[in-house]
Amino acid sequence: MEKLLITGVNGLLGQKLLEQADSKFEISAIDLHEERFNKKIKFEYRKLDLTDRRAVKEVILSYCPDYLINTAAMTDVDGCESQKEKCWKINVQAVDNLLHATRKIGTKIVHLSSDYIFNGKNGPYSENSVPKPLGYYGKSKLASENLLIASELDYAIVRTMVLYGYGIKIRPNFVTWLIEKLKQDEKVTIVTDQFGNPTLADDLATAIFKIIERKKWDLYHISGSELIDRYHFALKVADIFKLNKNLITTITTPELKQPALRPLKSGFIIDKAAAELGIEMSDVEEGLKKFKKQYKKFKLF
């Protein structure tokens, strides 16, 4: 069997990749936690700090993976503004460490990136759109992309956005956070001026394995198929889960006074990925219905 290494395996996307890779690959995985979160699937796990260049090289050469899917990143966009050095180490230097370690063994890499590399003034964006990041998080993700482009390895860059889903011990994402607030009859304030394509993590994982299966080493925008503003997305979540939408009130992004600027009119054109990978990404309602089945399965709702 071919060998697959997943970084950030305890995160939401990492867990979905693990579930879909089971039985298809000889799996090894790394994360910062002492233990792996998924104890049911058989794979080799190691705790590893990707910013430690020597340790990364040692682990990579011990596994010699055919493929590496890098989901690890610092995604706290406000934290990236206040902790620029930490952000750069995790989002850029760690990628350089992975490339340095895999270059000699020819590992093929799938690297996750973000819509935050765009300024959000004229979305939705295609793969040919010119990046203009607003904040440090976006700048770090663009820098990591450039490292891949300059490398001599086969790679795919997957830009995605507004990722949601259920996983073991994962940090709250927009949908899980919203559901829990509304279940507890708490009022929430949601922005009306941020547009994007909500993306079910399961769909994204499926698309990533299509890249590997079809050997499509290229740049892809992969997200949910429907562009929607965050407020109306929240209303849709309330509808699907039969929660009280009257608890949802509106606000604009400038009123929040957040440290990091957000790309407001974002969104992706996913025609290239759909055509070349043969994938069909869920729209908002389809994705949330799939997600609700997961919630019921784990008796969370």
C-alpha positions as CSV (number, residue, x, y, z in Angstrom):
1,M,0.0,0.0,0.0
2,E,1.1,3.6,-0.6
3,K,2.1,5.6,2.4
4,L,0.2,8.7,3.5
5,L,1.2,11.2,6.1
6,I,-1.4,13.7,7.5
7,T,-0.3,16.7,9.5
8,G,-2.8,18.3,11.9
9,V,-4.7,14.9,12.1
10,N,-6.5,15.9,15.3
11,G,-8.2,18.9,13.6
12,L,-11.5,18.8,11.8
13,L,-10.2,18.2,8.3
14,G,-7.4,16.0,9.6
15,Q,-10.0,13.7,11.1
16,K,-12.1,13.6,8.0
17,L,-9.1,12.7,5.9
18,L,-8.2,10.0,8.3
19,E,-11.7,8.5,8.1
20,Q,-11.7,8.4,4.3
21,A,-8.1,7.2,4.0
22,D,-8.7,4.2,6.2
23,S,-7.9,0.9,4.4
24,K,-6.7,2.8,1.3
25,F,-3.3,3.8,2.5
26,E,-0.7,2.9,5.1
27,I,-1.4,5.9,7.4
28,S,0.9,7.9,9.6
29,A,-0.1,11.1,11.2
30,I,1.2,13.9,13.4
31,D,-0.1,16.7,15.6
32,L,0.9,18.8,18.6
33,H,-1.2,16.8,21.1
34,E,0.2,14.0,23.3
35,E,-2.4,11.6,22.0
36,R,-4.4,11.0,18.9
37,F,-8.1,11.9,19.2
38,N,-9.4,9.0,16.9
39,K,-8.7,5.8,18.7
40,K,-10.8,3.5,16.4
41,I,-8.8,3.8,13.2
42,K,-5.4,2.0,13.0
43,F,-2.5,4.4,12.1
44,E,0.9,5.4,13.5
45,Y,0.7,8.6,15.5
46,R,3.5,10.9,16.7
47,K,3.4,14.2,18.6
48,L,5.5,16.7,16.5
49,D,6.2,20.4,16.4
50,L,6.5,21.2,12.7
51,T,8.6,24.3,13.5
52,D,11.4,22.0,14.8
53,R,13.3,21.5,11.5
54,R,15.5,18.7,12.8
55,A,12.6,16.7,14.3
56,V,10.5,17.1,11.1
57,K,13.3,15.7,9.0
58,E,13.8,12.8,11.3
59,V,10.1,11.9,11.3
60,I,9.6,12.4,7.6
61,L,12.6,10.2,6.7
62,S,11.4,7.5,9.1
63,Y,8.0,7.3,7.4
64,C,9.1,8.0,3.8
65,P,5.5,8.9,2.7
66,D,4.4,8.8,-0.9
67,Y,1.9,11.6,-0.1
68,L,1.7,14.2,2.5
69,I,-1.5,16.3,3.2
70,N,-0.7,19.4,5.2
71,T,-3.7,20.6,7.2
72,A,-1.6,22.1,10.1
73,A,-1.8,25.9,10.4
74,M,-2.4,28.8,12.8
75,T,-5.9,29.9,11.7
76,D,-6.7,32.4,14.4
77,V,-6.7,35.5,12.2
78,D,-6.8,38.0,15.0
79,G,-4.1,36.0,16.9
80,C,-1.9,36.1,13.8
81,E,-2.0,39.9,13.9
82,S,-0.8,40.1,17.5
83,Q,1.6,37.1,17.3
84,K,3.2,37.6,13.9
85,E,6.3,35.6,14.7
86,K,4.4,32.6,15.9
87,C,2.1,32.8,12.9
88,W,5.1,32.9,10.5
89,K,6.8,30.0,12.2
90,I,3.7,27.8,12.0
91,N,2.3,28.8,8.6
92,V,5.5,29.4,6.7
93,Q,8.6,28.0,8.3
94,A,6.8,24.7,9.1
95,V,6.0,24.3,5.4
96,D,9.6,25.0,4.5
97,N,10.6,22.3,7.0
98,L,8.3,19.8,5.4
99,L,9.6,20.7,1.9
100,H,13.2,20.4,3.1
101,A,12.5,16.9,4.6
102,T,10.5,15.6,1.6
103,R,12.6,16.9,-1.2
104,K,15.0,14.0,-1.3
105,I,12.3,11.3,-1.2
106,G,10.0,12.8,-3.8
107,T,6.9,13.0,-1.6
108,K,3.8,14.5,-3.3
109,I,2.2,17.2,-1.2
110,V,-1.3,18.5,-0.9
111,H,-1.3,21.8,1.0
112,L,-4.3,23.7,2.4
113,S,-4.6,27.4,1.9
114,S,-7.4,30.0,2.3
115,D,-9.5,32.7,0.7
116,Y,-7.8,35.1,3.1
117,I,-5.0,35.5,0.4
118,F,-7.6,37.8,-1.3
119,N,-8.8,41.2,-0.2
120,G,-12.5,40.4,-0.6
121,K,-13.3,43.4,-2.8
122,N,-14.4,41.6,-5.9
123,G,-15.1,37.9,-5.2
124,P,-16.0,35.2,-6.0
125,Y,-12.4,34.4,-7.1
126,S,-11.0,31.9,-9.6
127,E,-7.6,30.3,-9.5
128,N,-6.4,33.0,-11.9
129,S,-7.4,35.9,-9.6
130,V,-4.5,37.9,-8.3
131,P,-3.9,37.5,-4.5
132,K,-3.9,40.6,-2.3
133,P,-4.1,39.6,1.3
134,L,-5.3,42.2,3.9
135,G,-3.9,40.7,7.1
136,Y,-1.0,38.8,8.4
137,Y,-2.8,35.4,8.3
138,G,-3.4,35.8,4.6
139,K,0.1,37.0,3.9
140,S,1.5,33.9,5.7
141,K,-0.7,31.5,3.7
142,L,0.3,33.2,0.5
143,A,4.0,32.9,1.5
144,S,3.4,29.2,2.2
145,E,1.9,28.8,-1.3
146,N,5.0,30.5,-2.9
147,L,7.2,28.0,-1.1
148,L,5.4,25.1,-2.8
149,I,5.5,26.9,-6.2
150,A,9.3,27.3,-5.9
151,S,9.9,23.7,-4.8
152,E,10.8,20.9,-7.2
153,L,8.1,18.6,-5.8
154,D,4.8,17.6,-7.2
155,Y,2.2,19.5,-5.2
156,A,-1.4,20.6,-5.1
157,I,-2.6,23.8,-3.3
158,V,-6.2,23.6,-2.1
159,R,-7.7,26.9,-1.1
160,T,-10.9,26.6,0.9
161,M,-13.1,28.6,3.2
162,V,-15.8,28.6,6.0
163,L,-15.1,25.0,6.9
164,Y,-17.5,23.2,9.2
165,G,-18.3,19.7,10.4
166,Y,-18.2,17.5,13.4
167,G,-15.0,15.8,14.9
168,I,-13.7,14.5,18.1
169,K,-12.6,17.2,20.6
170,I,-12.4,19.8,17.8
171,R,-12.5,23.5,18.4
172,P,-15.9,25.1,17.7
173,N,-16.5,26.2,14.1
174,F,-19.1,28.7,13.0
175,V,-21.9,26.0,12.7
176,T,-21.2,24.1,15.8
177,W,-20.8,27.3,17.8
178,L,-24.1,28.6,16.5
179,I,-26.0,25.4,17.2
180,E,-24.8,25.3,20.8
181,K,-25.7,28.9,21.4
182,L,-29.2,28.6,19.9
183,K,-29.8,25.3,21.8
184,Q,-29.1,27.2,25.0
185,D,-31.5,30.0,23.9
186,E,-28.7,32.5,23.8
187,K,-28.8,35.5,21.5
188,V,-26.1,35.8,18.8
189,T,-25.1,38.6,16.6
190,I,-24.0,37.7,13.1
191,V,-22.4,39.9,10.4
192,T,-24.4,40.6,7.2
193,D,-21.5,41.9,5.1
194,Q,-19.2,38.8,4.9
195,F,-19.8,36.5,1.9
196,G,-18.3,33.1,1.3
197,N,-19.0,29.5,0.4
198,P,-19.6,27.3,3.5
199,T,-17.7,24.0,3.1
200,L,-18.6,20.7,4.7
201,A,-15.3,19.1,5.8
202,D,-16.3,15.7,4.5
203,D,-16.8,17.1,1.0
204,L,-13.4,18.7,1.1
205,A,-11.7,15.5,2.3
206,T,-13.3,13.6,-0.6
207,A,-12.0,16.2,-3.1
208,I,-8.5,16.0,-1.7
209,F,-8.4,12.3,-2.3
210,K,-9.6,12.9,-5.9
211,I,-6.5,15.0,-6.4
212,I,-4.3,12.1,-5.2
213,E,-6.3,9.5,-7.1
214,R,-6.2,11.5,-10.4
215,K,-2.7,12.8,-9.8
216,K,-3.8,16.4,-10.4
217,W,-0.9,18.4,-9.1
218,D,-2.2,21.9,-9.5
219,L,-3.9,24.9,-7.8
220,Y,-7.6,24.4,-6.9
221,H,-10.4,26.4,-5.3
222,I,-12.5,23.9,-3.4
223,S,-15.5,25.0,-1.3
224,G,-19.2,24.5,-1.0
225,S,-21.0,25.4,-4.2
226,E,-23.2,28.2,-2.9
227,L,-22.2,31.8,-2.1
228,I,-24.0,33.2,0.9
229,D,-23.6,35.9,3.5
230,R,-22.9,34.8,7.1
231,Y,-26.2,36.1,8.5
232,H,-28.4,34.2,6.0
233,F,-26.2,31.1,6.5
234,A,-26.9,31.3,10.2
235,L,-30.7,31.5,9.4
236,K,-30.3,28.4,7.3
237,V,-28.6,26.6,10.1
238,A,-31.5,27.5,12.4
239,D,-34.0,26.3,9.9
240,I,-32.3,22.9,9.3
241,F,-31.8,22.3,13.0
242,K,-35.3,23.7,13.9
243,L,-33.8,26.3,16.3
244,N,-35.1,29.7,17.1
245,K,-33.9,32.1,14.4
246,N,-35.4,35.1,16.3
247,L,-32.3,34.8,18.6
248,I,-30.1,35.8,15.6
249,T,-29.5,39.6,15.3
250,T,-27.4,41.5,12.8
251,I,-24.2,43.5,12.9
252,T,-21.6,44.7,10.3
253,T,-18.0,43.8,10.3
254,P,-16.7,47.4,11.1
255,E,-18.9,47.5,14.2
256,L,-17.0,44.4,15.6
257,K,-13.7,46.3,15.6
258,Q,-11.7,43.1,15.2
259,P,-7.9,43.3,15.1
260,A,-7.6,41.6,11.7
261,L,-9.3,42.8,8.5
262,R,-11.6,40.3,6.8
263,P,-12.1,39.7,3.1
264,L,-15.8,40.7,2.9
265,K,-17.0,39.9,-0.6
266,S,-15.1,36.7,-0.9
267,G,-16.2,33.3,-2.4
268,F,-14.8,30.9,-4.8
269,I,-15.5,29.8,-8.4
270,I,-15.0,26.0,-8.2
271,D,-15.6,25.1,-11.9
272,K,-12.0,24.0,-12.4
273,A,-12.1,21.5,-9.5
274,A,-15.5,20.2,-10.5
275,A,-14.4,19.5,-14.0
276,E,-10.9,18.1,-13.4
277,L,-11.6,16.2,-10.2
278,G,-15.1,15.0,-11.0
279,I,-16.5,16.3,-7.7
280,E,-19.9,17.7,-6.7
281,M,-19.7,20.0,-3.7
282,S,-22.7,20.5,-1.5
283,D,-24.7,23.7,-1.5
284,V,-25.7,25.2,1.8
285,E,-28.8,23.1,2.4
286,E,-27.3,19.8,1.3
287,G,-24.2,20.3,3.4
288,L,-26.2,21.1,6.5
289,K,-28.5,18.1,6.1
290,K,-25.5,15.8,5.8
291,F,-24.0,17.5,8.9
292,K,-27.3,17.1,10.8
293,K,-27.1,13.3,10.2
294,Q,-23.6,13.3,11.8
295,Y,-24.9,15.2,14.8
296,K,-27.8,12.7,15.3
297,K,-25.3,9.8,14.9
298,F,-23.3,11.1,17.8
299,K,-26.4,12.0,19.8
300,L,-25.4,15.6,19.9
301,F,-28.8,16.9,18.8
